[in-house]
Amino acid sequence: MAEQGQGWYVYCVVAADERPQLEGQPAVHSGSEIRLIGDEQLSAVASTVPLDEFGAEALRRNLEDMAWLERAARSHQAVLDRVLDSATAIVPMRLCTIFDDEEGIREMLAREHEHLLGSLERVRDHSEWSVKALADPAAVEAAVRARSAAAAPDAGAAGAGHAYVARKREERSLRERSRELVEAAAEEVHARLSEESEAHTLLPPQRREVSGRSGEMVLNGAYLVHRSRADAFRAAVAELTETQRGVGLELDLSGPWAPYNFVATEQPA
Amino acid sequence: MARGRGELASQREVALVDLVDRALNTGVVIHGDITISLAEVDLVYLNLRLLLSSVSTVRRDLAEALDETGGLAR
């Protein structure tokens, strides 16, 4: 049974006194106009979508179509970016959050009133930055070897048997020490970036097949940074990139993102 | 739109992963009348993996995912 009619796709929520410039901005469904729907305090940034494409049943099918997903995700993101150009704070909605009608949106704004206002307050003038750390196994092992060579006792002082045992032990522990080195490095990066940010959260590292990267992802951090401190944050990432390269860790910075990871908690920070 | 699936495509898909990581973030608590369910989010990740990994890995992952969600068709 194909759904008919139209629904309202909500991209994000802003304070009612924000005036995002959305003229000409393509909606998630081409041809629809992006509008603000709301009450005295909150506005939802929304556009109409046909339910034969965005209804529950159609969505399930479309989510399997990576080209459809990519188109939807990119236009969702483009709208958020556009709103962020002029708004001081937004609460992004999850991709494909759809309401039956305008009344449904107003009900949601009323129901989530406190939470939305609190989140907007919390993220005002802040952006989210993503920093991933990827470990190159060969480079990490090389770093471990270099370190143990520097620290190793003079081999000539011990007998041949001792040297053999020591070498075996070293080989066995090479993997273990590589992991320790990488974990310590990732922790160091996260600790430093946490200092440079207002709030932080750790996301599950992306699996290699999904990340498309050759290295192993050992850190997938999200950091909430005040606009005035964005340059300092980027500088810190650049500095850490230099220092961590020596242990085989590569850092990957992206942003600014809408503050997806900092609008979920309902309790005060 | 019909671009080939070469190295360029994989570049784009990596960026798509980052986008999906956030746009489908499970932490956003507000629900619409229609909302993508967690099982469907898993499905999206599964399909992303499908794009990027070998058939054998995907078969294994598919079996795992079906185990985890108790089937996707709900």
Interface residues (C-beta under 8 A of the other chain):
Chain A: G7 V10 V13 F54 G55 A56 L59 R60 L63 E64 M66 A67 L69 E70 A73 R74 H76 Q77 V91 P92 M93 R94 L95 C96 T97 I98 F99 D100 G104 M108 E112 H115 L116 E128 S130 L203 Q206 R207 E209 V210 S211 G212 R213 S254 W257 A258 Y260 N261 V263 A264 E266
Chain B: M1 S10 R12 E13 V14 L16 V17 D18 L19 V20 D21 R22 A23 L24 N25 G27 V28 V29 I30 H31 G32 D33 I34 T35 I36 E40 L43 V44 Y45 N47 L48 R49 L51 L52 S53 T57
